[in-house]
Amino acid sequence: MPYLHILRRPSVFRLLTGSWVGRLPSAMAALALPLALRDAGAPYGFVGLAAGTFALSAAVGAPLVGRLVDRSGQTLVLLVTALLAAAGFIAVAVAPDQRALVILGAAVAGAATPPLEPCLRAMWPDLVPSDDLESAYALDSSAQELVFVGGPLVVAGTVAVASPATVLWAQAVLGIAGVLVVATSGPSRRWRTAARSTDWLGPLRERGLVLLLVCLAGVGFAIGTLNILVVHYAEQRSFPGGAPALLALHAAGSLIGVLVYGARKWQAPLPRRALLLALCLLAGYTLLILLPPALLMGPLLVLTGLFLAPLLATTFMLVGELAPAGTTTEAFAWLITLFASGTSLGSAITGWVLQGTGEHWGAACGALGVSVTVLLLFTGRRRLRVAVPA
C-alpha cells in the first residue's frame, strides 16, 4: 500500500488533515443553514432561498477565488476567504430572523468558501514524486468522501448538545482552524504558479479541459439524482436507517474503490481509464432503475460507489495535465463548480420527475447523466490524449 509512504512525506499529513477540517463547513452547510433557520421560525420558502443562495454563490465564487490564488499565491487568499466565510456564517447565527442579513451572510459564506480543495490539488505535484501522484490524488479523493460523511455527523452531534445556531459558529471555527493549518505550512506559503495567465478565459481556453468539466457535470447530475432517489426509496420501503444509511453505503463503496484503485500502478492511458470507469458507473446506475428490494439495494449502492471516487481521482489527474500553465488552481475550482452545478440540477429534475411520473423514471435520470459523461468521453477522447501518464 503506497499511502503510508505518501503520508510520511513532509507536510502531507498536515495538509491533508488541515484541508479536511477546513472543508467540513461546506459539507455541513446543506444541513446547518436549514436547521438554524427553521429553529428561528423561518418558512420553508425562505429556507430554500437561503440554501440556494449559498450553493449558487459558492459555485460562482470558486473559479474567481481560484484565479486569485493563481495570481497571488495561496496564503493571503486562504486567510481572507476563511475570515469572510466565518463572518457570513456568524451573521446568520446571530440574526436568523433578519432575512436581508441572512441572505447576505449566506452569499458571503458561499462566495468566500476557502479554496482548500483546489489549493491542495495544485500542490500535489510539488509534494510527491510523479510516480506517486496518482495515488496522492486517490488519497485526496478518499478524504473528500470522508468530508461528506463527517460533515453531517458533526452537525448531528452539535445539535444533540446545543442549538442549531451553534452549528454555524462551529462552521466558522472549523473553517478558520483548517485554513490556518494549511496556509501556515511551508508548501502553501511557497507555492507559486510556473507562469501567470493573461488570457481572460483562463483554463477554459483549453477545449479538452472544457470537455472534461462538462463530463464531470454529468457525474454530478447522477449524484444529485441519487440524493433524492434514496430519500423516496427509504420512505416507500422503510429501509433500516433511512436515506442516510443508503448514502453511507454508497460512500463506503466509493471509499473502498478509490483506496484499492490508488494502491496500484495502471498502464492504460488516463482518458481510456476514465471511459472504462464511467462505463462501470453507468452499469451500476442502470441497475438502480430496477429498484431492487432492500436486501439487494444496499449491496448495489456499494457496488455503484466503487467506481465513483476512482473516476474522480482519474479526472483530477486529467485536470492537472490539461490545465494551461498558470491556471491550475482555477481549473480545479471550475471542476468543483461544474460538479456542484450538475448535482443541483440533478436533484431538482429528479424531484420533479418523482412527483410527476414515478420512481423508475426518477432512477433513470441518474443513468442519463452518466450516459452523457460516457458519450462525451468516448467522442472527445482524442482531445484528452495529451494527458498521458509519464
Sequence and secondary structure as in RCSB ss.txt:
>XXXX:A:sequence
MPYLHILRRPSVFRLLTGSWVGRLPSAMAALALPLALRDAGAPYGFVGLAAGTFALSAAVGAPLVGRLVDRSGQT
LVLLVTALLAAAGFIAVAVAPDQRALVILGAAVAGAATPPLEPCLRAMWPDLVPSDDLESAYALDSSAQELVFVG
GPLVVAGTVAVASPATVLWAQAVLGIAGVLVVATSGPSRRWRTAARSTDWLGPLRERGLVLLLVCLAGVGFAIGT
LNILVVHYAEQRSFPGGAPALLALHAAGSLIGVLVYGARKWQAPLPRRALLLALCLLAGYTLLILLPPALLMGPL
LVLTGLFLAPLLATTFMLVGELAPAGTTTEAFAWLITLFASGTSLGSAITGWVLQGTGEHWGAACGALGVSVTVL
LLFTGRRRLRVAVPA
>XXXX:A:secstr
  HHHHHTSTTHHHHHHHHHHHHHHHHHHHHHHHHHHHHTT  HHHHHHHHHHHHHHHHHHHHHHHHHHHHH SH
HHHHHHHHHHHHHHHHHHH TT HHHHHHHHHHHHHT   HHHHHHHHHHHHS GGGHHHHHHHHHHHHHHHHHH
HHHHHHHHHHHS HHHHHHHHHHHHHHHHHHHHTSHHHHH   SS    TTGGGG HHHHHHHHHHHHHHHHHHH
HHHHHHHHHHHHT TTHHHHHHHHHHHHHHHHHHHHTTS   S HHHHHHHHHHHHHHHHHHHTT   HHHHHHH
HHHHHTTHHHHHHHHHHHHHHHS TT HHHHHHHHHHHHHHHHHHHHHHHHHHHHHT HHHHHHHHHHHHHHHHH
HHHHTGGGGTT    
